[in-house]
Amino acid sequence: MFAQTVTIQNEQGFHVRPAQLFAETAGQFNAEVRLKTGDGGSADCKSMLELMTLGIEKGTVVTIEASGEGEREVVEALAQLVESKFGEA
């Protein structure tokens, strides 16, 4: 298993567009990937609907965890999305 903790930085938090980008990116890898919040929430990173149900806002600290083939690569790709604010200003 490989994991990385990141902070959601974009103003709107985890709304539809970031959730879609996150799920699409995660879906490009074979590893099983989960997004976990500090309050015990957890979602399959390949499911946009599950990601949206977490209600993640700006400033929320989340952990991206992956296991299986490509685990490090998928975590790094998803962390980069978060760090880039999902391409939003």
Beta strands, then each sheet from edge to edge (+ up, - down):
strand 1: 2-7
strand 2: 32-37
strand 3: 42-44
strand 4: 61-67
sheet 1: 1+ 4- 2+ 3-
end
